[in-house]
Amino acid sequence: CSFGSYNLRAMVSELEYMPPKHYGFSSLIATMSCRKEGSVALSHGNPFREEALRGEIQGEFYRALFHADYVFLDLLEERFDIAVLDDGTYLTKSDAFEEALYNGPPLREAIRQGDGRWSALWEASVEKLAEAVKKAGVKRVVLVQTRLAEHFGAQGKERQYPNAAKSRRFNERLERMERRVADRVENVTL
């Protein structure tokens, strides 16, 4: 299976070995703390995005690990804040979530990406991922090192995105996060 950005999905779709399912619009924090019971009412005008949101809520990626030999993963979705529901469930405040019509348990708070609490939750989610990969006997985790773009345009005519400095800071953080995953999760290839 594959977990991460839409760009990762596009990359792995070109491989001879095509993972059967992609899990996107989700952070490790949310997906590794999958909802144990009940459902969350939401809808989205894009069926692909709605399916991804429901998959996050229902912990589909976590369960898929136990049926996977290979996992392709990137960490671009870790750029989002985390929503905390009244019942303690975590959801990724991704573009897909922000666009959805949500009618579930009340949102108690948002945890800003990168702050101390977010970082502690993220570290715990990496430990849960490491435990799940080991328990499931996943043969290989391919951690794809993707980055947010700082520039756009044709070669020689590139222009800088207005938020390039913010992207650069996240990309630096992303490198540290990738190293942490590689250090903690067995069978990782960068």
Disulfide bonds with the S-S distance in Angstrom:
none
